[in-house]
Structure formats: C-alpha cells, structure tokens
Amino acid sequence: MSTIAENIAKVRRRIREAAQASQRDPQAVGLLAVSKTKPAAAIRAAHAAGQRDFGENYLQEALAKQAELADLELTWHFIGPIQSNKTRAIAEHFHWVHSVDRLKIAQRLAEQRPAHLPPLNICLQVNVSFEPSKSGCTPQELPALAQAVTRLPRLRLRGLMAIPEPSDDPQAQREPLARLRQLRDALGLDLDTLSMGMSQDLEAAIAEGATWVRIGTALFGARDYGSPH
Ligand SMILES: *Cc1c(COP(=O)(O)O)cnc(C)c1O
C-alpha cells in the first residue's frame, strides 16, 4: 500500500470514529482531499485508493493538474480566495466552489457557468473567527448574501464553509464550528452542506455537523511553500 493509501485509510477511520462518537452516519461526512502544492502523481495515488473529491486553492496549479489527470473521473472543488478575473475558469473547470464570500463573485460564476454543465455547487465562506484580516463574509452579511445567491441561475447554494483560527484545544475548536452550524440553520434555506474541519480539527468539526472535511496534511504530508505557484 502506498503511504497515501495508508493515510486515506487512517483519515477514513478518524472520520468513522468521530461520526460514531456523535451518533452520526459516517457516510454523511465526505472526505475532500486538499491537494494544493502536491503533484498530480499524489492525486493519482489517492484516486487509486478510492478517493474522488479533490480541493485546490490556486487556479493555475489546479488547471495544470486537471489537464494531466484528464483520464480520471474526479470531482474538483475550488477552496481558495477568488479574484474576479479567475471566475470564468473556475466556473468552467470545477464542480464545487467553497469560498464564495461576496455577491459579485457569485454573479460572475452564475453568468459564466457553461450551459451544458450542471449547476455549480456553492458554499458561502463565513468568517467565524472575528478576524478582520480573514476572508469570508461576516455573519451579519450572510443572510442577504445567501438570499441573493439562491436567486442566481446556474448555481446551487449548498451550504457554508469556514476556516476557523487553529487551536489545539478541542473545546475551543468547537466554538466557531458550532457557530457556523447555527448560522446555516438560522438561514432557513434547507442547506445540506457544512464544509469545515481540517487535519487538526476534523473530530470537532464532525461533532458539530461537518458534511465535508477538507484534509491536506494528514493525507499528503506537510506542504512546501518554497516554490511559487
Ligand atoms: C490547505 C487547506 C486545507 C487543508 O488543511 P490541512 O491542515 O493541511 O488539512 C483545508 N481547507 C482550506 C481552505 C485550505 O486552504
């Protein structure tokens, strides 16, 4: 078994145990493999181990890997910050976008999603850590943004995404994750998705209702940001 296959098995076991600990169906928690900075060969190895959903943060890097892996049936999720000049390629080349945090971006994705493709699955990124520097809309902005996005064509609003401040304390980890779930429920829009939980806090996220955990390091090892992307 490759290291990546072993890591996938370990992470799947963590997901299963965390789901069982909170009486949730493990099948309700999707594993999104975050492959940013990792080569196409790592994605190919993960695919061979049964992994199908991959998350990327950097558009040019993602497009290059998609071209190399065109022989595989993969589901691509864009999870990085979005500049408006990148929306067309994102609308054309991804199945999900987790990081929509303003209406202008959603409008462009709606206009640019090709008609022959199914609607683009959208999560709204919310800043639940009250850090002004972080991306994500504020909890105050969320209801109006969500309402507006549900009215756009060619998009399917699925739920919310957050990247809370890292913490080693499981109790402190749960607070912002619980806040994201409460914000989702308060919208009253019948949204089925909570994209939250990374390598360090996936147990806390599953306890608070995560339906996608986005896992990079625990699957592919530490990232090297030495080379530009
Ligand atoms: C890099 C990244 C992850 C993965 O983080 P790990 O700690 O390596 O599991 C998840 N979500 C987003 C948005 C990321 O940018």
Ligand as a Chemical Component Dictionary entry (heavy atoms), coordinates in Angstrom:
data_LIG
# 
_chem_comp.id                   LIG 
_chem_comp.type                 NON-POLYMER 
_chem_comp.pdbx_formal_charge   0 
_chem_comp.three_letter_code    LIG 
# 
loop_
_chem_comp_atom.comp_id 
_chem_comp_atom.atom_id 
_chem_comp_atom.alt_atom_id 
_chem_comp_atom.type_symbol 
_chem_comp_atom.charge 
_chem_comp_atom.model_Cartn_x 
_chem_comp_atom.model_Cartn_y 
_chem_comp_atom.model_Cartn_z 
_chem_comp_atom.pdbx_ordinal 
LIG C1 C1 C 0 -4.929 23.973 2.925 1  
LIG C2 C2 C 0 -6.370 23.965 3.258 2  
LIG C3 C3 C 0 -6.956 22.867 3.922 3  
LIG C4 C4 C 0 -6.191 21.660 4.401 4  
LIG O1 O1 O 0 -5.532 21.930 5.581 5  
LIG P1 P1 P 0 -4.696 20.790 6.362 6  
LIG O2 O2 O 0 -4.462 21.406 7.690 7  
LIG O3 O3 O 0 -3.452 20.568 5.592 8  
LIG O4 O4 O 0 -5.557 19.580 6.448 9  
LIG C5 C5 C 0 -8.336 22.913 4.133 10 
LIG N1 N1 N 0 -9.078 23.961 3.742 11 
LIG C6 C6 C 0 -8.554 25.026 3.106 12 
LIG C7 C7 C 0 -9.440 26.145 2.679 13 
LIG C8 C8 C 0 -7.187 25.066 2.856 14 
LIG O5 O5 O 0 -6.687 26.143 2.237 15 
# 
loop_
_chem_comp_bond.comp_id 
_chem_comp_bond.atom_id_1 
_chem_comp_bond.atom_id_2 
_chem_comp_bond.value_order 
_chem_comp_bond.pdbx_ordinal 
LIG C1 C2 SING 1  
LIG C2 C3 SING 2  
LIG C2 C8 DOUB 3  
LIG C3 C4 SING 4  
LIG C3 C5 DOUB 5  
LIG C4 O1 SING 6  
LIG O1 P1 SING 7  
LIG P1 O2 DOUB 8  
LIG P1 O3 SING 9  
LIG P1 O4 SING 10 
LIG C5 N1 SING 11 
LIG N1 C6 DOUB 12 
LIG C6 C7 SING 13 
LIG C6 C8 SING 14 
LIG C8 O5 SING 15 
# 
